[in-house]
Amino acid sequence: NNSINNISADKVESNEIFTAADVYNLIDFGSHSLNQEVFEKAFTGFEKLKKAGQLPEETQILTVCDFSLSSNEKRLWVIDMSSNKVLFNTLVAHGKNTGEEFATQFSNTESSYQSSLGFYVTDVTYQGSNGYSLKLLGMDKGFNDAALKRAIVMHGADYVSENFAAQHQRIGRSWGCPAVPRELADSIINTIKGKNCLFIYYPDQNYLQSSEWLQS
């Protein structure tokens, strides 16, 4: 059992802080790893949100969407940090005005139909026009803090599927929501709801230099 709690007696005795790289190396990603640099950014924000009281200290679920990847790749990871296991690795949609196969444009603006970058705290669930859905609270001022007002939520969608991608050379796109495959939506939402962390990444220099959750 290689959990963070017993990473090694030497480290504990020396009171050494676990780096994001240490944690990354403990996680069993199987055959499809999340990029280490992206994970380290996600982990940095995850820990900072806890310190700031935006996430409960005991929160263990970290969800990462790497929007630098093709939408035809499984670019969403749900990681249980207490067991160092990947619970889900699946497709996730970006907004219709964010790009075709690849995401390129992001916005925090109402009716932009674009995805928003940054850190979110997952909130409550509800039944909406897209079925079972999860409200998301954007934590990055100016980048995603209008998410609730814009109704940017996680939900299932039939267009997030390998069949759709095979027909259209890309999966379908949302109105800005990180939509997931219909058959996984309930399980994913029930796993990450209620004050857990979601990070939507893209190598946007303005965002990476501006986010308070990424600054050392």
N, C-alpha and C positions, 0 to 999 in steps of 0.2 A: 504493500500500500504506500504509494509514493506521494501522498497528499502534501500540500504546502505545510501542513502542521508538523510533518516529520521529514522535511526535505533533507536534512542531515544534521546530526548532533553537533558537528563542528560549527555549522552556521548559527545554530541556535545559541551555542555557548558564546560565540563571538558577537552575538546580537546583530549580526549582519542583516541588513534589509534585503528581502528578496527583490531582485530586479525583474523587470518585465521579461527579460530574456530567460531568466531562471524559470519563471512560470511557464513561458511559452514551451520550453524544452520538456516540461512535465506533461503537457497535454498530448493525449493520443488522438492525432488528427486522422489516422488511417491513411488512405491513399490520396486524399485531397486536402492538402494543408492550406490554411489561411496564411497569407504572406506575413512573415515575422514582423516587419516594420509596421504593417497595418495593425496587427495584434498589439504591439507595444503601445501604439497611440491609443487604441481602445482601452487597454489596461490602465494607462496613465489617467485617462479621464474617469474611468470607473472608480479608481481609488480616490481621485480628487472629489468626485461627487459624494462619496461616502464622508470624506473629511468635512465637506461643506454642509453636511446634514441633508443633502438632497436625496440621498439613498440611505436606507437603513444599513447599519454597520454589518448586519448578518447576511445581506444580499449576496447571493452566490451565482446568479445567472447573468451571463454577459452575452449579448447578441450583437453580431457584427455583420454589416452588409458592406462588401467591397465593390463599390460602384465604378472602380477602375477596370473591372473585368467585363467581358461580354455578357449580355443578359441571357445568353444561351448556356452559360456556365452556372454551376451551383455556387452562387456567390453570397449566400447567407449561412452563417454558422451560429448555432445556439450552443453555448459552452457552459457546462456546470463546473464552476471553479472549485467546488468542494471535492469533486471526484476526478477532476482533470479530464472529463470526458466530453466529447462532442455529442450532444443529444439529437441535433438535426443539422443537416447540411443540404440545402435545397435551393431551388430557383427563387428569385424575388424580382418583382417588376419595378421599373422606375416610371416616372411620369411621362405622358405622351409628348410634352414639349421639352423633355430633358434630353431626348435623343432617340435614334432608331435602335439598332442593336447595342450601341454603346451610349452610355450617359455622357453628356458634355455640358449641359446648361442646368443651373440650379437656381432656385428662387424661394423667397420667403413670402411671396406676394399672393394675395387672394386671386383666384381664377387664372393663375399662371399655368396651371396643369404641369408644374415642374416639381421635382423632388427637392427636398431640403436637406442640406448636409448637417452633420453634427451629432451631438449627444441628446438622447431622449430618455426620460423616465417613463416607463410603462404605467398605465393607469387602469381604469376600470373597463369592463367589457359591456357590450350592449348588442341587441339585435337591430341591424340597420338594413338599408336597401341592398347591401352586399352580404347579408347574413351576419353571422357571428363576427363581431369586430372589436378591436382593442384601441382605446384612446391613447394617444401619445402626447406627452408634455415636452415641448422643445426647450432645451436648457441653454442653447447658444443664442445670445442676443443678436438680433439682426440676421441670423442665418436660418433658424428654425423655430423661433419663439412664437410665431403665428400659427404653428401647426394645429393647435386645438381649434382656433377660430376658423382655420381653413378646412377643418374636418379631415386632416391628414391622419389616417388610422391604419392599423394592420387589419387586413381581411383576406379571405380566400377569393380566388378568381379562376374561372375555367381557362382563361387565356395564358395563365402561368403554367405551361405544361410542355413537355418535350414534343408532343404531337403538334401543338401550335407552332413551335419553333421549326419543326421539320417542314411544315407547310409554308411558313412566312419568312424563313431565315432569321427570325428573331421571335422571342416570346412577345405577348401583347403588353400594352402599357396602360398604366392607371392614370388617374387625374392628379397624381402626385403621391399616392399612397404606396408604401412598401407591401404590395400584394403578394401573397404566397399561394402555392398550389392548393386548390379547393380541398383535396383529400387530406392535407396536412394541417389546414388552417386551425381547426379546433384544438388539436394537440399542441401546436406551437403556441397559440394564444394562451391556452391554459397553463403552459409551462412558464411563459415570460410575463404574464400579467401581474399587476399589483406591486409596483415599486421595484422593478428591475431595470437594467440598463440596456439600451439599444444605441449602437453607434453606426451612423451611415457615413462611410469614408469615400473620399475622392481626392486625388492629389491637387487640390486647389490651394495655391500658395496663400492667397488672401485669407482663406478659412484657416489653414494650418498655422498661420502666424497670428491670427486674431483670436482664436478660441481661448477663452480663459481656462478651459479644462486641459489644454495641452501645454500650457506654459510651465516651464520648470521654475 
